[in-house]
Amino acid sequence: MLRESGPGVAKHSYHTKGQAMDFHIEGVSLANVRKAALSLRAGGVGYYPPQ
């Protein structure tokens, strides 16, 4: 399980419920991935640009 892989994983996160995921697409900017996801209008989109 995801939670077993590290102490930093929240106990009741959307990830562990299968309702969220983190990903990137090689060669596609984070801003463009976000724009495409928002255009689907199928739920929320978390956006965490690198600092």
N, CA, C and O atoms as a GROMACS GRO file, in nm:
protein
  204
    1MET      N    1   0.083  -0.120   0.000
    1MET     CA    2   0.000   0.000   0.000
    1MET      C    3   0.087   0.125   0.000
    1MET      O    4   0.202   0.123   0.043
    2LEU      N    5   0.030   0.233  -0.048
    2LEU     CA    6   0.100   0.360  -0.054
    2LEU      C    7   0.144   0.405   0.084
    2LEU      O    8   0.257   0.450   0.102
    3ARG      N    9   0.057   0.394   0.182
    3ARG     CA   10   0.088   0.441   0.317
    3ARG      C   11   0.208   0.368   0.375
    3ARG      O   12   0.284   0.425   0.452
    4GLU      N   13   0.224   0.243   0.339
    4GLU     CA   14   0.334   0.165   0.393
    4GLU      C   15   0.469   0.208   0.336
    4GLU      O   16   0.574   0.171   0.390
    5SER      N   17   0.468   0.284   0.228
    5SER     CA   18   0.593   0.320   0.163
    5SER      C   19   0.664   0.439   0.227
    5SER      O   20   0.778   0.469   0.191
    6GLY      N   21   0.600   0.506   0.321
    6GLY     CA   22   0.667   0.618   0.386
    6GLY      C   23   0.581   0.686   0.489
    6GLY      O   24   0.458   0.684   0.479
    7PRO      N   25   0.644   0.747   0.588
    7PRO     CA   26   0.569   0.813   0.695
    7PRO      C   27   0.505   0.945   0.653
    7PRO      O   28   0.420   0.996   0.726
    8GLY      N   29   0.542   1.001   0.538
    8GLY     CA   30   0.488   1.129   0.494
    8GLY      C   31   0.355   1.120   0.423
    8GLY      O   32   0.300   1.222   0.382
    9VAL      N   33   0.302   0.999   0.408
    9VAL     CA   34   0.175   0.981   0.338
    9VAL      C   35   0.060   0.999   0.437
    9VAL      O   36   0.058   0.935   0.543
   10ALA      N   37  -0.035   1.085   0.404
   10ALA     CA   38  -0.149   1.111   0.492
   10ALA      C   39  -0.234   0.986   0.508
   10ALA      O   40  -0.250   0.909   0.414
   11LYS      N   41  -0.288   0.968   0.626
   11LYS     CA   42  -0.367   0.848   0.656
   11LYS      C   43  -0.496   0.841   0.576
   11LYS      O   44  -0.536   0.733   0.533
   12HIS      N   45  -0.561   0.955   0.553
   12HIS     CA   46  -0.690   0.957   0.483
   12HIS      C   47  -0.684   1.049   0.361
   12HIS      O   48  -0.773   1.132   0.342
   13SER      N   49  -0.582   1.034   0.279
   13SER     CA   50  -0.568   1.122   0.162
   13SER      C   51  -0.652   1.072   0.046
   13SER      O   52  -0.692   0.956   0.043
   14TYR      N   53  -0.679   1.160  -0.049
   14TYR     CA   54  -0.750   1.120  -0.170
   14TYR      C   55  -0.668   1.017  -0.248
   14TYR      O   56  -0.723   0.933  -0.320
   15HIS      N   57  -0.536   1.024  -0.235
   15HIS     CA   58  -0.450   0.927  -0.303
   15HIS      C   59  -0.478   0.786  -0.253
   15HIS      O   60  -0.494   0.694  -0.333
   16THR      N   61  -0.484   0.768  -0.122
   16THR     CA   62  -0.506   0.633  -0.067
   16THR      C   63  -0.648   0.584  -0.091
   16THR      O   64  -0.674   0.464  -0.082
   17LYS      N   65  -0.739   0.674  -0.121
   17LYS     CA   66  -0.877   0.635  -0.154
   17LYS      C   67  -0.894   0.610  -0.304
   17LYS      O   68  -1.002   0.575  -0.349
   18GLY      N   69  -0.787   0.628  -0.381
   18GLY     CA   70  -0.794   0.608  -0.526
   18GLY      C   71  -0.864   0.721  -0.598
   18GLY      O   72  -0.914   0.702  -0.710
   19GLN      N   73  -0.870   0.840  -0.536
   19GLN     CA   74  -0.940   0.954  -0.595
   19GLN      C   75  -0.846   1.065  -0.640
   19GLN      O   76  -0.891   1.171  -0.683
   20ALA      N   77  -0.716   1.040  -0.632
   20ALA     CA   78  -0.617   1.140  -0.674
   20ALA      C   79  -0.490   1.069  -0.719
   20ALA      O   80  -0.462   0.956  -0.679
   21MET      N   81  -0.415   1.138  -0.802
   21MET     CA   82  -0.285   1.085  -0.843
   21MET      C   83  -0.192   1.199  -0.880
   21MET      O   84  -0.236   1.309  -0.914
   22ASP      N   85  -0.065   1.172  -0.871
   22ASP     CA   86   0.038   1.266  -0.912
   22ASP      C   87   0.106   1.209  -1.035
   22ASP      O   88   0.138   1.090  -1.039
   23PHE      N   89   0.129   1.292  -1.134
   23PHE     CA   90   0.197   1.244  -1.254
   23PHE      C   91   0.258   1.360  -1.330
   23PHE      O   92   0.226   1.476  -1.304
   24HIS      N   93   0.345   1.328  -1.422
   24HIS     CA   94   0.395   1.427  -1.517
   24HIS      C   95   0.409   1.358  -1.652
   24HIS      O   96   0.420   1.236  -1.660
   25ILE      N   97   0.409   1.437  -1.756
   25ILE     CA   98   0.424   1.385  -1.891
   25ILE      C   99   0.552   1.444  -1.949
   25ILE      O  100   0.565   1.565  -1.965
   26GLU      N  101   0.645   1.356  -1.979
   26GLU     CA  102   0.774   1.399  -2.034
   26GLU      C  103   0.754   1.488  -2.156
   26GLU      O  104   0.682   1.452  -2.250
   27GLY      N  105   0.816   1.605  -2.154
   27GLY     CA  106   0.810   1.695  -2.268
   27GLY      C  107   0.690   1.788  -2.270
   27GLY      O  108   0.677   1.869  -2.362
   28VAL      N  109   0.602   1.778  -2.171
   28VAL     CA  110   0.484   1.865  -2.164
   28VAL      C  111   0.494   1.948  -2.037
   28VAL      O  112   0.517   1.894  -1.929
   29SER      N  113   0.478   2.078  -2.049
   29SER     CA  114   0.491   2.165  -1.932
   29SER      C  115   0.378   2.139  -1.832
   29SER      O  116   0.268   2.098  -1.869
   30LEU      N  117   0.409   2.163  -1.706
   30LEU     CA  118   0.309   2.148  -1.601
   30LEU      C  119   0.188   2.237  -1.627
   30LEU      O  120   0.075   2.196  -1.603
   31ALA      N  121   0.212   2.358  -1.675
   31ALA     CA  122   0.101   2.450  -1.705
   31ALA      C  123   0.009   2.393  -1.812
   31ALA      O  124  -0.113   2.408  -1.802
   32ASN      N  125   0.065   2.329  -1.914
   32ASN     CA  126  -0.018   2.271  -2.020
   32ASN      C  127  -0.094   2.147  -1.973
   32ASN      O  128  -0.208   2.124  -2.015
   33VAL      N  129  -0.033   2.067  -1.886
   33VAL     CA  130  -0.104   1.952  -1.828
   33VAL      C  131  -0.222   2.002  -1.746
   33VAL      O  132  -0.332   1.948  -1.755
   34ARG      N  133  -0.198   2.106  -1.667
   34ARG     CA  134  -0.305   2.165  -1.585
   34ARG      C  135  -0.418   2.218  -1.673
   34ARG      O  136  -0.535   2.192  -1.646
   35LYS      N  137  -0.384   2.290  -1.778
   35LYS     CA  138  -0.483   2.346  -1.868
   35LYS      C  139  -0.569   2.236  -1.931
   35LYS      O  140  -0.691   2.250  -1.940
   36ALA      N  141  -0.505   2.129  -1.974
   36ALA     CA  142  -0.578   2.017  -2.035
   36ALA      C  143  -0.669   1.950  -1.934
   36ALA      O  144  -0.783   1.916  -1.966
   37ALA      N  145  -0.621   1.929  -1.812
   37ALA     CA  146  -0.702   1.865  -1.708
   37ALA      C  147  -0.824   1.951  -1.673
   37ALA      O  148  -0.934   1.899  -1.658
   38LEU      N  149  -0.804   2.081  -1.661
   38LEU     CA  150  -0.916   2.170  -1.630
   38LEU      C  151  -1.020   2.171  -1.742
   38LEU      O  152  -1.140   2.183  -1.715
   39SER      N  153  -0.975   2.157  -1.866
   39SER     CA  154  -1.069   2.160  -1.979
   39SER      C  155  -1.164   2.041  -1.978
   39SER      O  156  -1.270   2.046  -2.040
   40LEU      N  157  -1.127   1.934  -1.909
   40LEU     CA  158  -1.213   1.815  -1.902
   40LEU      C  159  -1.335   1.838  -1.812
   40LEU      O  160  -1.437   1.770  -1.826
   41ARG      N  161  -1.325   1.933  -1.721
   41ARG     CA  162  -1.434   1.964  -1.627
   41ARG      C  163  -1.487   1.839  -1.559
   41ARG      O  164  -1.608   1.818  -1.548
   42ALA      N  165  -1.394   1.755  -1.513
   42ALA     CA  166  -1.432   1.627  -1.452
   42ALA      C  167  -1.389   1.617  -1.306
   42ALA      O  168  -1.382   1.507  -1.252
   43GLY      N  169  -1.361   1.730  -1.242
   43GLY     CA  170  -1.319   1.727  -1.102
   43GLY      C  171  -1.213   1.832  -1.077
   43GLY      O  172  -1.186   1.916  -1.162
   44GLY      N  173  -1.155   1.825  -0.960
   44GLY     CA  174  -1.055   1.924  -0.921
   44GLY      C  175  -0.919   1.894  -0.979
   44GLY      O  176  -0.888   1.781  -1.018
   45VAL      N  177  -0.838   1.998  -0.983
   45VAL     CA  178  -0.701   1.985  -1.034
   45VAL      C  179  -0.608   2.055  -0.936
   45VAL      O  180  -0.616   2.177  -0.919
   46GLY      N  181  -0.521   1.979  -0.872
   46GLY     CA  182  -0.419   2.039  -0.787
   46GLY      C  183  -0.304   2.085  -0.875
   46GLY      O  184  -0.268   2.016  -0.971
   47TYR      N  185  -0.247   2.198  -0.843
   47TYR     CA  186  -0.139   2.254  -0.925
   47TYR      C  187  -0.029   2.301  -0.833
   47TYR      O  188  -0.047   2.398  -0.758
   48TYR      N  189   0.084   2.234  -0.837
   48TYR     CA  190   0.195   2.267  -0.748
   48TYR      C  191   0.321   2.289  -0.831
   48TYR      O  192   0.403   2.198  -0.843
   49PRO      N  193   0.338   2.409  -0.888
   49PRO     CA  194   0.456   2.435  -0.970
   49PRO      C  195   0.583   2.428  -0.886
   49PRO      O  196   0.582   2.458  -0.767
   50PRO      N  197   0.693   2.389  -0.949
   50PRO     CA  198   0.820   2.383  -0.876
   50PRO      C  199   0.861   2.521  -0.826
   50PRO      O  200   0.831   2.623  -0.888
   51GLN      N  201   0.929   2.522  -0.714
   51GLN     CA  202   0.972   2.650  -0.656
   51GLN      C  203   1.118   2.673  -0.677
   51GLN      O  204   1.171   2.775  -0.634
   0.00000   0.00000   0.00000
